[in-house]
């Protein structure tokens, strides 16, 4: 079984055709019969697609945030051992919240013309939660 991420490609003569941009296993084996099954949680702003996938290295989970802009190939923009929460705005900016150190959560943002996310802020893990874009600003709950 596999998760699949699709985009709709507009044809020059009209119409739409589905295009698969990523495929990865549903279950991520951790060893000893245990496995993760994180949901990709794909998001779009109508042009770009953002999603999460999980991998395991020697039974240690690793999460990736993947971005496909327009017709570009998908690329990993963030990797961590903790489950990332993310959002994308109409301009293509990506906000990512993920545990950074013990008891801390980091908020980062990737601007459309940047090659890597930049850290914006840290806060206690009990106060770190989902991120959203609201009226051009990041809301971090």
N, C-alpha and C positions, 0 to 999 in steps of 0.2 A: 504494500500500500504506500501511496505517496501523496504529499500535498503538491498542488500545482498552482502557480500564479500565472494569470492570463491578462493580456491587454487587448483592447480592440483597435485594430489598424483600419484606418479609413482608406478605401480604395479610390483611385483617381476617377474612375468611371461611376463612382457612387457605391454605396453599400459599405459593409463592415465585415472584416474577417478576424476571428480570434487568433492571437499569437501567444504561444506559451513562452514565458520569459524565465521561468524557474521551475524546477521539480526536485523534491527532496523527500526523504523518508518521513513517514508519520511518527514512527517510534524511533527514539534515539536510545540505543542500548547503553546502560551504565555498568553492566556486569552483574553477576549473581542473579540473573533473571529480571532485574529491575530495568525500567525504561522510562524516559520522559516522553510526553506527548504534548508539547506546547503548541498552541494554535498560532498560526502565522499572523493573524490580525491585520490583513492587508488594508491599506488606506490609499486614497487617491485624491488629488486636487483637480482631477479632470484631464491632466496631462501627464503627471508623474505618478508612479506607483511605489509604495513603501511597504515593506513587510519584514517579519522576523522569521528566522529559521534557527534550528538548534543542531549542533554537532556534538560529538563526544570524542575526546582524545584520551585514550587509556581509561575510559570510564568516568572522566571528568567532563561535565557539561560545559559547552561554550555556545553562547548565543551571538548571532549576527543580525544586524539591521542592514537590510539590502534595499537599494534604491535604483529604480530604472527611470531616467528622465527622458521624456519624449520618445524618440526612436533609438536612444542610446542603449547599449547593453547594460544589464544589471551589474551593479558593483556593491561590494560590502563597504559600508561607511562607518560601521562601529562594531567592535567585538568586545565581549565581556563574559565573565563567568556567572554574572547575575542577570536575571531576566530584565531586559530593557523595556521601558514604556516609551512610546513615541507618538508624534503628531506631525502633520505636514500642513502648511498653509497655502493659500491661493498663489503666492509668489514662488513657492517651491522651497521655502525654508523648512528645515526639519529640526524639531526639538526632541531631545533624548534625555530621559532620566534613568539612571542606573546606579546601583550601589558602587561606590568607589573604594571605600575602606571600611573597616569594621565600624558599624554604627553611623556611617555617613552615606549620603546620596548626592550624586553630581548631576547637575543640569547642564547640558551642552546644546549648542545650536550649530547647524550646518547651513551656511548661506549658499544660494545657487551657484555662485562663482568660486566658492572655496573648495579646496581639495580634501579637507578634513574638518570634523567638528571642533569648535572651540568651547572650552569650559566657561560657563557663565557664573555658576554659583554652587556652593555646597550647603547642605543642611543635614540636621539629624535625621536618621532613617525613619523615626516615628512621624516626622513631618514631611517626608518625601513620598509622593504618590504620582498619580497620572498627570500627564501634561496635555494641554489643549492650546490651540490658537484661538484667541477671541479679539476681534477688531484689531488685528495686526500685532497683538501682544501675546506673550506666553502666559497662560494661566497654569500654575503648578500647584496642584491640590495635595 
